[in-house]
Amino acid sequence: MSSCSQGPVKGEAATIVPPSSSTASQGPPLSPSTSSKSPELPDELVQAGWAKCWSRRENRPYYFNRFTNQSLWEVPVLGQHDVISDPLGLNAAPAEGSDGNLGNGQRKRRSSEEQGAGPNSFKRTKVEPSTPISPSTPGAKPWSSAPDEKPAQMATPTTASPAPAPYRPAVIYWDLDVQTNAVIRERPPANHLPPHPEIELQRAQLVTKLRQHYHELCHQREGIDPPRESFNRWLLERKVIDKGHDPLLPSDCEPIISPSMFREVMNDIPIRLSRIKYKEEARKLLFKYAEAAKRMIDSRNASPESRKVVKWNAEDTMNWLRRDHSASKEDYMDRLEHLRQQCGPHVTAVAKDSVEGICSKIYQLSAEYSRRLRQTHLSLLQDPPTEVSASPPQPRLVYCYPVRLSISTPPLPRVELHFENDVACLRFKGEMVKVNRGHFSKLELLYRYSCIDDPRFDKFLSRVWCLLKRYQVMFGSGANEGTGLQGALPVAVFEALNRQFGVTFECFASPLNCYFKQFCSAFPDIDGFFGSRGPFLSFSPVSGSFEVNPPFCEELMAAMVTHFEDLLDQSSEPLSFIIFVPEWRDPVTPALTRMEGSRFLRHQLSIPAYEHEYRSGGQHICKREDMYYRAVHGTAVLFLQNDAGFAKWAPTPERLAELTTAYRPSLTRTPSLSSPGPATTPGDRDSTPKSSDRTQTGMVSPGGHDNNNSSSSSSPQDKVTAV
């Protein structure tokens, strides 16, 4: 009946400059290239599924939507209503002037829209949330149709076809229209194995099994529950130094004994010290500690001197408890602190070999699981990868672009999709993962902008399932577990950073919690299809302005600061990093100390506790009322910039004032005063047994990572929690 021509969809892939074999001279980064053939329609209409077609019968053009099967004679506009599903035109775009005579609820485009949507416009016209896009349009699943299904008959302009109402997110927590100013050197495609649902399902099962082994070892060898979130932070700490092939399971690390896991398990020996609020709790905890220390020293191979010291102090404490019933809470806390100082070194000495054995066993199992997974993964590939020597880095500078894989993706199995109210549910072999429809729409846009090997979205659902499963497995299945590792800044802060300091890039994010479409994340093999530039420690920008809100793991933060120093020292182009870390002072975090003494530090800002908030790490699945939480600990904002970066994005008083104002909790909502975790109060800090041990303070970091009711975790690793 008709022939249909559609202009190319502009995405971030268009900004990639193909690698050149010849050596290019140093110069300004190459601008994103544009297609030689201008599209027939503005970008936002092409993304919404519209195409300009020609009717042979009527001998004139018309417009067809491949997602909704709508056909119109007039140029479609965003937000127009459907005469069947919306006969009164309640959702129609408002008519202006003489536009009231246009049929089907249309209106003419304003001149500003025509200018902003031009094919040569560098900045993409912002897509409103009401735009019907393929994955978020109920019933329209072009990427998941079976091969033997016949395509739907194209509707004619004379036949009105009902269109499902597009999903309209109530609030948008991202801005994917911001163009990047980060410049990098050209790099070859990465040699990661492409994600596959079968492998991701096996990885999930093996990681769950590894967590269970960790739990059993802690119980059998030390008689304690594993410290909350310690396994998650172990994964983070190991991946900083891991040279293995698996994206999640560590398999090639030196040293084998994890400092993070060893430290956290040791902090819970002989018992876990929880936060104390009342006098009776302090008395009970003191008695339990003395009893556990004595029992432990009797059952282990300790020296006579250690036995003597621990037994004498434990018995003296018990006699004091029987004798004095009028002591205050502070008396009990002081006594507990004294007992820990006297017995702690001896208890640690007898438990050292056992705890090292736990760390070693978990690492060995992880390495074995990693090898098993890789063998299975290679067997699924049609063309197994061959070892290729790394090519020298290209000298040409380009704007940064997502990670590309050198290994092609094999055919992927079918993943089922259905919607339950505002939640998208994806199922593969009985394993279901969920994401709210707003973030599902976001993933579709990121995929459209970043993926270059799947124009028809045939692999979209499979890759979304792998993405959600990967992050679900990494952070554990417990209630609110791991959400703090994905905590994010409020939208208003990102807007201020972009407007005042030119920030267009996040150094620690994921496709689920990113604000910009350019970011670094932990898993380049799957996140690259959704815009990731790879892990930050492997990312070497030459210029640009960056936001940094890392997971608070000591080893990761130390490596991060070293990377900052190297990048700022090597580049003469404008380079700026704005870092958000908890302002821990008792004792101070080593990474914070290094940044405060850096020669690149231009300014340091302190945001007081309870006067700012953060977005939940579980924003892609949590309720709207749980999206924000108030931070119960101060946040340090540090500006590390080289000379050119300082000249371009200097932290002037006016810019800092706007940033501070943006950080204040919004008056239009009532943020929850409790992030994932137990309730605490500011006065709890002076109730902890040891002020220098953050594992008992229950302090909260900006990102939102929960410490539970225990001393299980070291605070620089606790990106969250609160109150």
PEURWO-V601117 format. One record per helix or strand. SS is the DSSP state (helix for helix, strand for strand). FROM is the first residue (numbers start at 1). TO is the last residue. If there is no record, write none. Layout:
BEGIN
ss:SS from:FROM to:TO
ss:SS from:FROM to:TO
END
This chain:
BEGIN
ss:strand from:2 to:5
ss:helix from:12 to:15
ss:strand from:30 to:30
ss:helix from:43 to:47
ss:strand from:50 to:55
ss:strand from:60 to:65
ss:strand from:71 to:72
ss:helix from:97 to:101
ss:helix from:111 to:116
ss:strand from:183 to:185
ss:strand from:190 to:190
ss:helix from:197 to:222
ss:helix from:230 to:241
ss:helix from:259 to:267
ss:helix from:279 to:299
ss:helix from:304 to:323
ss:helix from:329 to:380
ss:strand from:397 to:399
ss:strand from:405 to:405
ss:strand from:416 to:420
ss:strand from:423 to:428
ss:strand from:431 to:436
ss:helix from:437 to:450
ss:helix from:460 to:475
ss:helix from:483 to:486
ss:strand from:488 to:489
ss:helix from:491 to:501
ss:strand from:505 to:506
ss:strand from:519 to:519
ss:helix from:524 to:530
ss:strand from:532 to:532
ss:helix from:536 to:538
ss:strand from:543 to:548
ss:helix from:554 to:570
ss:strand from:575 to:582
ss:strand from:585 to:585
ss:strand from:588 to:588
ss:helix from:590 to:596
ss:strand from:601 to:607
ss:strand from:613 to:615
ss:helix from:624 to:626
ss:strand from:628 to:630
ss:strand from:635 to:641
ss:helix from:643 to:648
ss:helix from:653 to:663
ss:strand from:672 to:672
ss:helix from:682 to:687
ss:helix from:694 to:696
ss:helix from:715 to:717
END
